Amino acid sequence: MVKLSSVELDQLPFVSEPDADPGFPPGFFDRVDPSPDEHFYGRPRLVTHIDREAIRAVGRLYDELGIDGDVLDLMSSWISHFPRTPRRLVGLGMNESELRANRQLAEWVVRDLNVEPTLPFADETFDHALCSVSVDYLVRPVRIFTEVGRVLRPGGLFVITFSDRCFPTKAIRGWLETDDAGHVAIVRRYFELSERFGAVEAQLRTDPQHEGDPLYGVWARRRQ
Ligand SMILES: C[S@@+](CC[C@H](N)C(=O)[O-])C[C@H]1O[C@@H](n2cnc3c(N)ncnc32)[C@H](O)[C@@H]1O
C-alpha cells in the first residue's frame, strides 16, 4: 500500500459506481479499478500493510476495549493483530490462501462484500467485530455496517482502524480525496447512517510524535 500523500489524484481515471450507498456526494464511491475485486486480491499478499508500531497500536486498542469471545474480523487477511487470540475469531476476506495462513482464525469465509453486501451469519452471532485498514475499499459501506449491526449481539463493539496508506486503484474516491480527519468523519457517518450503533468514539492511537504510520481507531457499540 502507498502513502495517500504520494497519490497524484489529478491523474486518476475514476470510473462511476452505479449502485453506491445514498447519502454521499456524487462520485464518492467511484474507483479507478471497479473490476471484480477477486482479480486484484486473487494473488496472496503475505505482507504487513502498516508499520510495526501501527500494528501494535491495533492490538493495544483491541486489548483496551476488551475484544474477546465470538469475534468477526471483516476484510481479514493472514494477520489479525491480536496480542491474545479471542476465544473464537472468524475471518471474512477475499483471499483463501491469506485466510488459511492466519493462525488466529478459528474459521474463515471468502466473500466479496462489494458484490454481496450481506454477511453469511445469523443475527447476534458475534460479541464484537473489527475491520482493520480496509474500510476504504467498500463501495456499499452503510449496508455492511447495517449488516454488522445485525450479526452483533447488543452492546457489541464494531472497531474500525486505518492508517494513511491504501491501494489507490481500489480505494473509493471520497477516501482518496480527504485527509485523516476526513477519514474519521467518513467512518463516523457510516456508523450514523446504519442506525444500528450508539455514540461513535475516535482516537489517534499512535503517538502524535511517531514518524511512521499513524493509526486511527473509530468504534461504536451496537444499540441494545
Ligand atoms: C489492506 S488489506 C488488510 C488486511 C487485514 N485486515 C490487515 O489488517 O492487514 C485489505 C483486505 O481487504 C480485503 N478486501 C478487499 N476488498 C474486499 C471485498 N470486496 N470484500 C471482502 N474483503 C475485501 C482483502 O481480502 C484484503 O485482505
The ligand as a Gaussian input file, in Angstrom:
#p B3LYP/6-31G(d) Opt

LIG

0 1
 C       -5.023000      -3.811000       3.080000
 S       -5.627000      -5.419000       3.292000
 C       -5.886000      -5.512000       5.043000
 C       -5.894000      -6.903000       5.561000
 C       -6.025000      -7.045000       7.068000
 N       -7.338000      -6.635000       7.525000
 C       -4.931000      -6.323000       7.814000
 O       -5.231000      -5.622000       8.777000
 O       -3.757000      -6.489000       7.454000
 C       -7.238000      -5.284000       2.607000
 C       -8.077000      -6.526000       2.806000
 O       -9.425000      -6.239000       2.429000
 C       -9.994000      -7.386000       1.864000
 N      -10.985000      -6.940000       0.888000
 C      -10.799000      -6.044000      -0.099000
 N      -11.906000      -5.907000      -0.851000
 C      -12.822000      -6.747000      -0.306000
 C      -14.156000      -7.073000      -0.654000
 N      -14.741000      -6.537000      -1.716000
 N      -14.818000      -7.970000       0.126000
 C      -14.208000      -8.548000       1.190000
 N      -12.940000      -8.280000       1.550000
 C      -12.243000      -7.396000       0.806000
 C       -8.850000      -8.125000       1.172000
 O       -9.046000      -9.514000       1.206000
 C       -7.621000      -7.707000       1.977000
 O       -7.233000      -8.745000       2.825000

